[in-house]
Amino acid sequence: MLCLGISGGLDKVYENPLELANTFLHDGAAVLVQDGRVIAAVEEERINRIKHSNKFPGSSIQFCLSAAGTQLSDVDRIAFYATEAYSNAMLERLVVSQPDLSIPLDAKLLLRKLLAQEFGTEVDASRVSFVSHHLAHAVSAFAMSGFEESLIFAIDGGGDFLSGLLARGSGTEVTQLETIPENNSLGLFYLEATRYLGYGLFDEYKVMGLAPYGDPAPYRELFKQFYELSDNGGYRVYLDRIGPTLLRNIQVRRKGMPFTQQHRDVSASLQEALEQIVFHILRHYRKATGMKRLCLAGGVAHNCTMNGKLLYSGLFEDIFVQPAAHDAGCALGAALMMSNELGRPAPRERLQGVYWGPDLGSDHAVEQELKAWAGHLDVKRSDDVARSAADWMANGAVIGWVQGRSEFGPRALGNRSILADPRPAANKDRINAMVKKREGYRPFAPSVLEEDAREFFDLPDGTRELPFMNFVVRVRNSMHGLLGAITHVDGTARLQTVSRKTNPAYWELINEFKKRTGIPVLLNTSFNNNAEPIVDSVADAIATFLTTELDGLVVGPFLVKKRAATLDDWTALAVSLPAYASLHRVRAYTARDRQETVCEIRTSFSSRGGVRISDDSFDLLMRIEGEAVLGDLLDTITFDQARREALVNELRGLWEQRRVRLHPSHAARAHEDGDQIPDEALEA
């Protein structure tokens, strides 16, 4: 039995977004399950390169089908991650807000129409199902936990007019105990407060990282005005009080402003308030149900600081957090629900890995992709990339590491990672500033060999493996100074333990680093810059490598360094617009009393306007149909050398922001291959 679960939006990548209030229609993904086992899964953002993609996950579905060697017509059931009633209500709300929008008000019809357009086959209505959003969250966790029975808490911003679900899992069944209405949303509670700290939707984890720098005491009583706890695990949040109260009591931070101690203290109070409410709920249901194990899912379950405190509390004997706890994980839950309904439940096994995404491809294909960038990359093949990469890092390099199939979910778990020596505290500042291009306080996670974890981290009794970076744990006091790059200000770290069985290539790399340094730990962060999702393909990895200050790149068996590219090397590349970008020339105010015609690149996933570009860039980009070699385009316009260089530099800047694409032309890729890269390891 093949069951496909999908999440995400209902418009295509090149179309205008179907913008909805709150948090519906994002984190698009597809998961294909065969007889209860996942055989392929990927988030749409990894393919269409839109963070938290709110687009129809057509590319993700295509990948899953290709990975299984099957067609959409062979899939027994297709499940969408929300109820049909809720989806129809959202479509009605859209048409009310955008009367000229021409879409059917029948979600099932719209979904079938999109599938037919994308895959050229009609899908019978009987094969399409809509499932409860929070039940999908719950099933995605319990079915992967290996538990025979447990309490389940699905907790997020909203979906299906709810914001959470408490349930009991037993055998292959999940039974609902209680639902949480949307006006009591803990996800929206957290989000509403983050808005006054200069952040917004999808930035909640940044506030979680800021909280340890603050003291919750100064604003503890203030935050108690925003919620109250009641008997039997009950609570109420007052979302409407948060904004007015914070406006009167703190200096609101605007995006880009420096953080004050006040902002740090507010972050700490917010984090404490969330933890107080969650513990209150779970203490009651732990006692009421007698369940000794807990499963967590939903966006709030990505609050790994909260998860760590639950782990240390001893409230439950074991806790499982679904690695893709956000809405992409609902695609997993939806597929598993259908499989169970068809008599093929997931086996009762603890999830060990989520390497379910696209593979790099053959070594030959990787080699050709790298060789197409000959003017920019120095490439050598090695029979032992782990040894060379460990040498690089032991000597101070920060590298990109790309191997095998990509991870499903928001964490880089050793197949699409940026890696570095975890010891020098300066590495944290360097990577934040020069690679990730983000706030300097943001912490990085450690990956440690599973068998060595207890030597460096103070793990709760009975905890041996934490493979998904879902829990913040204590770094042993004696190791704080040694592990300066991954130890947060409060002496903790978001840990990943690495198993030799689950990921032998990554385990071997960390082990090689241990041989050189005595430290079986690496700093691990997701391989992306601040403008894009985690890389997935070889092409993604090259683009991010060339637009950050990474020192080296390891892709499959290939060791890659940068070359000093010339202007001719840059103009030999093709330029194109991503499918989500469009060009506009508009009248706009450039001063209080002055209007001018300006040029912009806009993206279909952002309502915040476009990025201004020069007239030269606009004119050049308007000449492109599909793709064009940059040098050929420049030759059609009369430019002096200085203007030519300025335009190339502007396009490189837009590429760094992922507003345009620079890449080898199709003609260059089709050119005769030439000699293959020799087997040779780079010296450190």
C-alpha positions as CSV (number, residue, x, y, z in Angstrom):
1,M,0.0,0.0,0.0
2,L,1.3,3.4,-1.0
3,C,0.1,6.5,0.9
4,L,1.1,10.0,0.2
5,G,0.8,12.8,2.8
6,I,1.1,16.4,1.7
7,S,1.2,19.8,3.5
8,G,1.6,23.4,2.2
9,G,-0.2,25.8,-0.1
10,L,-2.6,25.5,-3.0
11,D,-0.9,27.8,-5.6
12,K,2.2,27.3,-7.7
13,V,5.6,28.7,-7.2
14,Y,5.3,31.3,-9.9
15,E,1.8,32.5,-8.9
16,N,0.8,35.1,-6.4
17,P,0.6,33.7,-2.8
18,L,-2.7,32.7,-1.3
19,E,-2.1,34.8,1.8
20,L,-4.1,33.7,4.8
21,A,-4.2,35.0,8.4
22,N,-2.1,33.4,11.1
23,T,-0.2,30.3,10.2
24,F,-2.1,28.2,7.7
25,L,-0.6,27.1,4.4
26,H,3.2,26.9,5.0
27,D,5.9,24.4,5.5
28,G,4.9,22.5,2.3
29,A,6.1,18.9,2.2
30,A,5.4,15.4,0.7
31,V,5.9,12.1,2.4
32,L,5.5,8.7,0.8
33,V,4.8,5.7,3.0
34,Q,4.7,2.1,1.8
35,D,3.1,-0.4,4.2
36,G,3.7,1.9,7.1
37,R,7.3,2.7,6.4
38,V,8.6,6.0,5.1
39,I,10.5,5.6,1.8
40,A,10.8,9.2,0.8
41,A,10.1,12.6,2.3
42,V,11.2,16.2,1.5
43,E,10.1,19.7,2.3
44,E,9.2,21.8,-0.7
45,E,11.5,24.6,0.5
46,R,14.5,22.4,-0.2
47,I,13.6,22.2,-3.9
48,N,11.9,25.5,-4.7
49,R,14.3,27.4,-2.4
50,I,11.6,29.4,-0.6
51,K,11.9,29.3,3.2
52,H,8.8,27.8,4.8
53,S,7.3,27.4,1.4
54,N,3.6,28.2,1.2
55,K,3.4,26.8,-2.3
56,F,1.8,23.6,-3.6
57,P,4.4,20.9,-3.0
58,G,4.5,19.5,-6.6
59,S,8.2,19.1,-6.7
60,S,8.2,17.3,-3.4
61,I,5.5,14.9,-4.6
62,Q,7.5,14.3,-7.8
63,F,10.6,13.5,-5.8
64,C,8.8,11.0,-3.6
65,L,7.3,9.2,-6.6
66,S,10.6,9.1,-8.5
67,A,12.4,7.8,-5.4
68,A,9.9,4.9,-5.2
69,G,10.0,4.3,-8.9
70,T,6.2,4.8,-9.1
71,Q,3.6,7.1,-10.5
72,L,0.8,9.1,-8.9
73,S,-1.8,6.7,-10.4
74,D,-0.2,3.9,-8.3
75,V,-0.7,5.7,-5.0
76,D,-3.6,4.2,-3.0
77,R,-4.4,7.3,-0.9
78,I,-3.4,11.0,-0.9
79,A,-4.0,12.9,2.3
80,F,-3.9,16.7,2.9
81,Y,-2.9,18.0,6.3
82,A,-6.1,19.8,7.4
83,T,-9.8,18.9,7.5
84,E,-11.9,19.6,4.4
85,A,-14.2,21.9,6.3
86,Y,-11.3,24.1,7.5
87,S,-9.7,24.2,4.1
88,N,-13.0,25.2,2.5
89,A,-13.5,27.9,5.1
90,M,-10.0,29.2,4.4
91,L,-10.7,29.4,0.6
92,E,-13.9,31.3,1.3
93,R,-12.0,33.8,3.5
94,L,-9.6,34.2,0.6
95,V,-12.3,35.1,-1.9
96,V,-13.9,37.5,0.5
97,S,-10.5,39.3,1.0
98,Q,-9.6,39.1,-2.8
99,P,-12.9,39.2,-4.7
100,D,-11.1,39.0,-8.1
101,L,-9.5,35.7,-7.2
102,S,-10.6,32.9,-9.5
103,I,-10.4,29.6,-7.5
104,P,-12.9,26.9,-6.7
105,L,-14.4,27.1,-3.1
106,D,-14.0,23.3,-2.9
107,A,-10.7,22.3,-1.5
108,K,-10.8,18.7,-2.7
109,L,-11.7,19.9,-6.2
110,L,-8.8,22.4,-6.1
111,L,-6.3,19.8,-4.9
112,R,-7.4,17.3,-7.5
113,K,-7.1,20.0,-10.2
114,L,-3.5,20.9,-9.1
115,L,-2.5,17.2,-9.1
116,A,-4.0,16.8,-12.6
117,Q,-2.1,19.8,-13.9
118,E,1.1,18.8,-12.3
119,F,1.1,15.1,-13.1
120,G,-1.2,14.8,-16.1
121,T,-3.5,12.3,-14.5
122,E,-7.0,12.6,-13.0
123,V,-7.2,11.6,-9.4
124,D,-10.5,10.0,-8.3
125,A,-12.1,11.8,-5.4
126,S,-12.2,8.6,-3.4
127,R,-8.4,8.5,-3.3
128,V,-8.1,12.0,-1.7
129,S,-8.6,12.5,2.0
130,F,-8.4,15.4,4.4
131,V,-7.2,14.8,7.9
132,S,-7.3,16.5,11.3
133,H,-4.3,18.8,11.5
134,H,-3.5,18.1,15.1
135,L,-4.3,14.4,14.9
136,A,-1.7,14.3,12.0
137,H,0.8,16.0,14.3
138,A,0.0,13.5,17.1
139,V,0.2,10.4,14.8
140,S,3.5,11.6,13.3
141,A,5.1,11.5,16.8
142,F,3.5,8.4,18.3
143,A,3.9,6.2,15.3
144,M,7.6,7.0,15.1
145,S,8.3,6.8,18.9
146,G,8.5,3.0,19.3
147,F,6.2,3.3,22.4
148,E,3.4,0.8,23.0
149,E,1.6,3.6,24.8
150,S,2.1,7.2,25.7
151,L,0.6,10.6,26.3
152,I,0.8,12.8,23.2
153,F,0.8,16.6,23.2
154,A,0.5,18.3,19.8
155,I,1.0,22.1,20.3
156,D,1.3,24.9,17.7
157,G,0.0,28.2,16.5
158,G,-3.1,27.0,14.8
159,G,-4.9,24.8,12.4
160,D,-8.4,23.4,12.0
161,F,-9.5,26.3,14.3
162,L,-7.5,24.7,17.1
163,S,-4.0,25.1,18.5
164,G,-3.4,21.9,20.2
165,L,-4.4,18.4,21.1
166,L,-3.8,16.0,24.0
167,A,-4.2,12.3,23.2
168,R,-3.4,8.8,24.4
169,G,-1.5,6.5,22.1
170,S,-1.9,2.8,22.5
171,G,-0.8,0.1,20.0
172,T,-1.6,1.6,16.6
173,E,-4.4,3.9,17.7
174,V,-4.5,7.5,18.9
175,T,-7.4,8.6,21.1
176,Q,-8.2,12.2,21.6
177,L,-8.4,13.4,25.2
178,E,-8.7,17.2,24.9
179,T,-8.4,19.9,22.3
180,I,-7.1,23.5,22.7
181,P,-9.0,26.3,21.0
182,E,-7.1,28.7,18.8
183,N,-7.7,31.6,21.2
184,N,-5.7,29.7,23.7
185,S,-2.8,29.1,21.4
186,L,0.6,28.8,23.0
187,G,2.2,29.2,19.6
188,L,0.4,32.6,19.1
189,F,1.2,33.5,22.7
190,Y,4.9,33.2,22.0
191,L,4.7,34.8,18.6
192,E,2.7,37.8,19.8
193,A,5.4,38.7,22.4
194,T,8.2,38.2,19.9
195,R,6.8,40.9,17.7
196,Y,7.8,43.5,20.3
197,L,11.4,42.2,20.2
198,G,11.8,42.9,16.5
199,Y,10.9,39.4,15.3
200,G,8.0,37.8,13.6
201,L,6.6,34.5,12.3
202,F,9.2,31.7,12.1
203,D,11.6,33.7,14.3
204,E,10.5,32.3,17.6
205,Y,13.6,30.1,18.0
206,K,15.7,33.3,17.9
207,V,14.0,34.5,21.0
208,M,14.5,31.2,22.6
209,G,18.2,31.6,21.9
210,L,18.2,35.1,23.3
211,A,16.4,34.1,26.6
212,P,19.4,32.7,28.4
213,Y,21.1,36.1,28.3
214,G,18.2,37.6,30.3
215,D,16.7,37.3,33.8
216,P,13.0,36.5,33.9
217,A,12.5,38.2,37.3
218,P,12.0,41.8,36.2
219,Y,9.1,41.0,34.0
220,R,7.7,37.8,35.7
221,E,4.8,39.6,37.2
222,L,4.1,41.4,34.0
223,F,3.9,38.2,32.0
224,K,1.6,36.7,34.7
225,Q,-1.0,39.2,33.4
226,F,-1.0,37.3,30.1
227,Y,-2.1,33.9,31.3
228,E,-3.7,32.1,34.2
229,L,-3.6,28.5,35.3
230,S,-6.6,26.6,36.5
231,D,-7.6,23.2,37.8
232,N,-7.2,19.9,35.9
233,G,-4.4,21.2,33.7
234,G,-6.5,24.1,32.4
235,Y,-5.1,27.5,31.4
236,R,-6.1,30.6,29.6
237,V,-3.9,33.0,27.6
238,Y,-4.9,36.7,27.0
239,L,-3.4,37.4,23.6
240,D,-5.1,40.8,23.5
241,R,-3.2,42.0,26.6
242,I,0.3,41.4,25.4
243,G,0.7,44.2,22.9
244,P,-0.8,47.1,24.9
245,T,1.0,46.0,28.1
246,L,4.4,45.6,26.5
247,L,4.0,48.9,24.6
248,R,3.6,50.7,28.0
249,N,6.4,48.9,29.8
250,I,9.3,48.3,27.4
251,Q,11.1,50.0,24.6
252,V,9.8,48.1,21.6
253,R,12.7,46.8,19.5
254,R,12.5,47.4,15.8
255,K,14.2,45.0,13.3
256,G,17.9,45.8,13.1
257,M,18.0,47.7,16.4
258,P,20.6,46.5,19.0
259,F,19.3,44.3,21.9
260,T,19.1,45.9,25.3
261,Q,19.2,44.0,28.6
262,Q,15.5,44.8,28.8
263,H,14.9,42.8,25.6
264,R,16.9,39.9,26.9
265,D,14.9,39.9,30.2
266,V,11.6,40.0,28.3
267,S,12.8,37.0,26.2
268,A,13.6,35.2,29.4
269,S,10.2,36.0,30.9
270,L,8.4,34.8,27.8
271,Q,10.3,31.5,27.7
272,E,9.6,31.0,31.4
273,A,5.9,31.7,31.0
274,L,5.7,29.1,28.2
275,E,7.4,26.5,30.3
276,Q,5.2,27.2,33.3
277,I,2.0,26.6,31.2
278,V,3.3,23.5,29.5
279,F,4.5,21.9,32.7
280,H,1.1,22.7,34.3
281,I,-0.7,20.9,31.5
282,L,1.6,17.9,31.4
283,R,1.7,17.4,35.2
284,H,-2.1,17.0,35.2
285,Y,-2.3,14.7,32.3
286,R,0.7,12.6,33.5
287,K,-1.2,12.0,36.7
288,A,-4.7,11.6,35.2
289,T,-3.6,9.1,32.5
290,G,-0.8,7.3,34.3
291,M,1.2,7.5,31.1
292,K,5.0,7.3,31.8
293,R,6.0,8.3,28.3
294,L,5.4,11.4,26.3
295,C,5.3,12.3,22.6
296,L,5.5,15.9,21.4
297,A,4.8,17.4,18.0
298,G,3.6,20.8,16.6
299,G,5.7,23.9,16.1
300,V,6.0,24.6,19.8
301,A,7.7,21.2,20.2
302,H,10.7,22.8,18.4
303,N,11.3,24.8,21.6
304,C,14.2,22.5,22.5
305,T,15.0,24.5,25.7
306,M,11.5,23.6,27.0
307,N,12.1,20.0,25.9
308,G,15.3,19.8,27.7
309,K,13.7,20.9,31.0
310,L,11.0,18.3,30.5
311,L,13.7,15.7,30.0
312,Y,15.6,16.6,33.2
313,S,12.4,17.0,35.2
314,G,11.8,13.2,35.5
315,L,8.1,13.8,34.9
316,F,8.3,11.2,32.2
317,E,10.5,8.1,31.9
318,D,11.0,8.8,28.2
319,I,10.2,11.6,25.8
320,F,10.0,11.5,22.0
321,V,9.9,14.6,19.9
322,Q,9.0,14.3,16.2
323,P,12.1,15.7,14.4
324,A,9.9,17.6,11.8
325,A,7.5,18.8,14.5
326,H,6.3,21.8,12.5
327,D,3.7,21.6,9.8
328,A,5.8,19.7,7.3
329,G,5.6,16.8,9.8
330,C,1.8,16.8,9.3
331,A,2.5,15.3,5.8
332,L,4.2,12.4,7.6
333,G,1.3,12.1,10.0
334,A,-1.3,12.2,7.2
335,A,0.4,9.5,5.2
336,L,0.7,7.2,8.3
337,M,-2.9,7.8,9.2
338,M,-4.0,6.6,5.7
339,S,-1.6,3.6,5.9
340,N,-3.1,2.6,9.2
341,E,-6.6,3.0,7.9
342,L,-5.8,0.7,5.1
343,G,-4.4,-2.0,7.5
344,R,-0.7,-1.2,7.2
345,P,0.3,0.6,10.4
346,A,3.8,1.8,11.1
347,P,5.9,-0.8,12.9
348,R,6.5,-0.2,16.6
349,E,10.1,0.9,16.2
350,R,11.9,4.0,17.5
351,L,12.9,6.4,14.7
352,Q,16.7,6.4,14.2
353,G,17.2,8.7,11.2
354,V,15.3,11.0,8.8
355,Y,17.6,10.8,5.8
356,W,14.7,10.5,3.5
357,G,15.3,13.3,1.0
358,P,17.0,13.5,-2.4
359,D,20.4,11.8,-2.8
360,L,23.4,13.5,-4.3
361,G,23.4,11.2,-7.3
362,S,26.2,9.2,-8.7
363,D,29.8,10.2,-8.2
364,H,30.0,11.0,-12.0
365,A,27.0,13.3,-11.8
366,V,28.5,15.1,-8.8
367,E,31.8,15.4,-10.6
368,Q,30.2,17.0,-13.7
369,E,28.3,19.5,-11.6
370,L,31.5,20.6,-9.9
371,K,33.6,20.6,-13.1
372,A,31.0,23.0,-14.7
373,W,32.3,25.6,-12.2
374,A,36.0,25.1,-13.2
375,G,36.8,28.8,-13.1
376,H,35.5,29.1,-9.5
377,L,36.3,25.8,-7.9
378,D,39.4,23.7,-7.3
379,V,38.2,20.1,-7.1
380,K,40.0,16.9,-6.1
381,R,38.7,13.4,-5.5
382,S,39.7,11.5,-2.4
383,D,39.3,8.0,-1.2
384,D,39.2,9.3,2.4
385,V,37.4,12.6,2.6
386,A,36.8,12.2,6.3
387,R,40.5,12.3,7.0
388,S,41.1,15.4,4.8
389,A,38.0,17.2,6.2
390,A,39.1,16.5,9.8
391,D,42.6,17.9,9.0
392,W,40.9,21.0,7.6
393,M,38.8,21.6,10.7
394,A,41.6,20.7,13.1
395,N,43.6,23.5,11.4
396,G,40.8,26.0,11.8
397,A,38.7,25.7,8.6
398,V,34.9,26.0,8.6
399,I,33.5,23.7,5.9
400,G,30.4,22.6,4.1
401,W,29.7,18.8,4.3
402,V,27.2,17.3,1.9
403,Q,26.7,13.5,1.8
404,G,24.0,11.0,0.8
405,R,20.3,11.7,1.2
406,S,19.2,15.0,2.8
407,E,17.4,15.2,6.1
408,F,13.7,15.7,6.5
409,G,12.9,18.6,8.8
410,P,14.6,21.8,9.9
411,R,17.8,20.4,11.3
412,A,21.0,19.6,9.5
413,L,22.0,16.2,11.0
414,G,25.3,15.6,9.3
415,N,24.3,15.3,5.6
416,R,23.8,19.0,4.7
417,S,25.9,20.7,7.4
418,I,28.4,23.5,8.1
419,L,31.0,22.0,10.4
420,A,33.8,23.4,12.5
421,D,36.1,22.8,15.5
422,P,33.8,23.2,18.6
423,R,36.6,24.5,20.8
424,P,37.5,28.1,19.9
425,A,34.7,30.5,21.0
426,A,35.7,32.7,18.1
427,N,34.3,30.1,15.7
428,K,30.7,31.0,16.9
429,D,31.2,34.7,16.2
430,R,33.0,34.0,12.9
431,I,30.3,31.7,11.5
432,N,27.4,33.9,12.7
433,A,29.0,37.0,11.0
434,M,30.6,35.6,7.9
435,V,28.6,32.5,6.9
436,K,25.2,32.7,8.5
437,K,25.1,36.5,8.5
438,R,22.9,36.7,11.6
439,E,22.8,37.9,15.2
440,G,26.0,37.2,17.1
441,Y,24.3,35.7,20.2
442,R,22.8,32.8,18.2
443,P,24.1,29.5,19.4
444,F,25.4,26.5,17.5
445,A,24.8,22.8,18.1
446,P,27.3,20.1,18.9
447,S,27.4,16.7,17.2
448,V,29.0,14.1,19.4
449,L,29.8,10.4,19.0
450,E,27.0,8.6,20.7
451,E,29.4,6.5,22.8
452,D,31.3,9.5,24.1
453,A,28.3,11.8,24.8
454,R,28.3,11.3,28.6
455,E,31.9,12.4,29.0
456,F,31.1,15.8,27.7
457,F,27.4,16.3,28.4
458,D,25.4,15.8,31.6
459,L,22.6,13.7,30.3
460,P,19.6,12.6,32.4
461,D,19.7,9.0,33.7
462,G,18.7,6.5,31.1
463,T,19.3,8.9,28.2
464,R,21.8,7.4,25.7
465,E,20.8,8.9,22.3
466,L,19.5,12.3,21.2
467,P,19.9,12.0,17.5
468,F,17.7,14.9,16.3
469,M,18.8,18.1,18.1
470,N,15.5,18.3,19.9
471,F,16.8,18.8,23.4
472,V,19.0,21.4,25.1
473,V,21.2,19.6,27.6
474,R,23.9,20.6,30.1
475,V,27.5,20.7,29.0
476,R,29.6,19.3,31.8
477,N,31.1,22.1,33.9
478,S,34.6,20.9,33.2
479,M,34.0,21.2,29.5
480,H,32.6,24.7,29.3
481,G,36.0,26.3,28.6
482,L,37.0,23.5,26.2
483,L,33.9,23.6,24.1
484,G,33.7,27.3,23.7
485,A,32.0,27.4,20.3
486,I,29.0,25.3,21.2
487,T,28.4,26.0,24.9
488,H,25.7,28.6,25.3
489,V,25.8,31.4,27.9
490,D,23.9,29.3,30.4
491,G,26.2,26.3,30.0
492,T,23.9,24.3,27.8
493,A,23.9,23.0,24.2
494,R,21.3,21.6,21.7
495,L,22.8,18.2,21.3
496,Q,22.9,15.7,18.5
497,T,24.4,12.2,19.2
498,V,25.7,10.4,16.2
499,S,25.4,6.7,15.7
500,R,27.9,4.7,13.7
501,K,25.0,2.5,12.5
502,T,22.6,5.3,11.5
503,N,25.1,7.7,9.7
504,P,28.5,5.9,9.3
505,A,30.0,8.7,7.1
506,Y,29.3,11.4,9.6
507,W,30.4,9.2,12.5
508,E,33.7,8.5,10.7
509,L,34.3,12.2,10.2
510,I,33.8,13.0,13.9
511,N,36.0,10.0,14.8
512,E,38.8,11.3,12.5
513,F,38.5,14.7,14.2
514,K,38.8,12.9,17.6
515,K,42.0,11.1,16.5
516,R,43.6,14.5,15.8
517,T,42.3,16.5,18.7
518,G,41.0,14.1,21.4
519,I,37.6,15.7,21.0
520,P,34.7,13.5,19.6
521,V,32.6,16.6,18.9
522,L,32.0,18.9,16.0
523,L,30.1,22.3,15.7
524,N,27.2,21.5,13.4
525,T,24.8,24.1,11.9
526,S,22.6,24.0,8.8
527,F,24.3,24.5,5.5
528,N,22.6,27.7,4.2
529,N,23.0,31.5,4.4
530,N,20.5,33.8,5.9
531,A,18.5,34.2,2.6
532,E,17.7,30.5,1.9
533,P,16.6,27.2,3.2
534,I,19.1,24.4,3.9
535,V,20.9,23.3,0.7
536,D,19.7,20.1,-0.8
537,S,21.4,19.6,-4.2
538,V,25.0,19.8,-5.3
539,A,24.1,23.0,-7.1
540,D,22.6,24.5,-3.9
541,A,25.8,23.6,-2.0
542,I,28.0,25.3,-4.6
543,A,25.9,28.4,-4.7
544,T,26.1,28.7,-0.9
545,F,29.8,27.9,-0.8
546,L,30.6,30.7,-3.3
547,T,28.4,33.3,-1.5
548,T,29.7,32.7,2.0
549,E,33.2,32.7,3.5
550,L,33.4,29.0,4.0
551,D,36.9,27.7,3.7
552,G,36.2,24.3,2.1
553,L,33.5,22.1,0.8
554,V,33.2,18.3,0.8
555,V,30.6,16.8,-1.6
556,G,30.5,13.1,-1.7
557,P,34.1,12.0,-2.4
558,F,35.2,15.4,-3.6
559,L,37.2,18.0,-1.8
560,V,36.5,21.6,-3.0
561,K,38.3,24.9,-2.5
562,K,37.6,28.3,-4.0
563,R,39.6,29.8,-6.9
564,A,40.2,33.5,-7.4
565,A,37.6,33.9,-10.2
566,T,38.2,36.5,-12.9
567,L,35.7,38.8,-14.4
568,D,35.7,36.5,-17.4
569,D,34.9,33.6,-15.2
570,W,31.9,35.4,-13.8
571,T,30.6,36.6,-17.2
572,A,30.9,33.0,-18.6
573,L,28.1,32.0,-16.2
574,A,24.4,32.0,-17.2
575,V,22.0,34.3,-15.4
576,S,18.3,33.6,-14.8
577,L,15.4,34.5,-12.5
578,P,14.2,32.0,-10.0
579,A,10.6,30.9,-10.6
580,Y,9.5,32.9,-7.6
581,A,11.0,36.2,-8.8
582,S,9.6,38.9,-11.1
583,L,10.7,42.3,-12.4
584,H,8.9,45.6,-11.9
585,R,9.4,49.2,-12.9
586,V,7.2,51.5,-10.7
587,R,6.8,55.1,-9.5
588,A,7.8,55.5,-5.9
589,Y,8.7,58.2,-3.4
590,T,12.5,58.5,-3.1
591,A,12.1,61.5,-0.8
592,R,9.3,63.2,1.0
593,D,8.4,65.4,-1.9
594,R,9.9,63.5,-4.8
595,Q,8.7,60.6,-6.9
596,E,10.9,58.7,-9.4
597,T,10.6,55.6,-11.5
598,V,12.5,52.8,-9.8
599,C,13.3,49.2,-10.7
600,E,12.6,46.2,-8.4
601,I,12.9,42.5,-8.1
602,R,9.9,41.1,-6.2
603,T,9.3,37.6,-4.9
604,S,6.0,35.8,-4.9
605,F,6.5,34.6,-1.3
606,S,7.0,38.0,0.3
607,S,4.5,40.8,0.9
608,R,7.2,43.2,2.0
609,G,7.9,44.7,-1.4
610,G,10.8,44.3,-3.6
611,V,14.5,44.9,-3.7
612,R,15.7,48.0,-5.6
613,I,18.0,47.3,-8.5
614,S,19.8,49.6,-11.0
615,D,18.4,50.5,-14.4
616,D,21.3,48.6,-15.9
617,S,20.4,45.4,-14.1
618,F,16.7,45.8,-14.9
619,D,17.4,46.3,-18.6
620,L,19.8,43.3,-18.7
621,L,17.4,41.0,-16.8
622,M,14.5,41.9,-19.0
623,R,16.4,40.6,-22.0
624,I,16.5,37.1,-20.6
625,E,14.2,34.3,-21.8
626,G,14.8,31.3,-19.6
627,E,18.6,31.8,-19.1
628,A,21.3,33.7,-20.9
629,V,25.1,33.8,-20.7
630,L,26.0,36.9,-18.8
631,G,28.8,37.8,-21.2
632,D,26.6,37.5,-24.2
633,L,24.1,39.8,-22.6
634,L,26.7,42.4,-21.8
635,D,27.9,42.3,-25.3
636,T,24.5,43.4,-26.6
637,I,24.7,46.6,-24.5
638,T,27.4,49.3,-24.8
639,F,29.2,49.4,-21.4
640,D,32.6,50.6,-20.5
641,Q,34.7,48.4,-18.3
642,A,33.9,50.1,-15.0
643,R,30.2,49.9,-15.7
644,R,30.5,46.3,-16.7
645,E,32.3,45.3,-13.5
646,A,29.7,47.3,-11.4
647,L,26.9,45.4,-13.1
648,V,28.5,42.0,-12.5
649,N,29.1,42.9,-8.8
650,E,25.5,44.0,-8.4
651,L,24.3,40.7,-9.9
652,R,26.6,38.8,-7.6
653,G,25.0,40.6,-4.7
654,L,21.5,39.8,-5.9
655,W,22.6,36.1,-6.3
656,E,23.8,36.2,-2.7
657,Q,20.3,37.3,-1.7
658,R,18.9,34.5,-4.0
659,R,17.0,37.1,-6.1
660,V,18.7,35.9,-9.3
661,R,20.5,32.7,-10.2
662,L,24.1,32.5,-11.5
663,H,25.0,29.1,-12.8
664,P,26.9,27.3,-15.6
665,S,24.9,27.5,-18.8
666,H,23.1,24.5,-20.3
667,A,25.5,24.7,-23.2
668,A,28.5,24.5,-20.9
669,R,27.1,21.5,-19.1
670,A,26.5,19.7,-22.4
671,H,30.1,20.3,-23.5
672,E,32.3,17.3,-23.8
673,D,33.2,16.0,-20.3
674,G,37.0,15.8,-20.7
675,D,39.3,14.2,-18.2
676,Q,37.8,13.1,-15.0
677,I,39.1,14.4,-11.7
678,P,41.9,12.3,-10.4
679,D,41.8,10.4,-7.1
680,E,43.8,12.6,-4.8
681,A,43.3,13.9,-1.2
682,L,44.1,17.5,-0.5
683,E,46.7,18.1,2.1
684,A,45.6,20.2,5.1
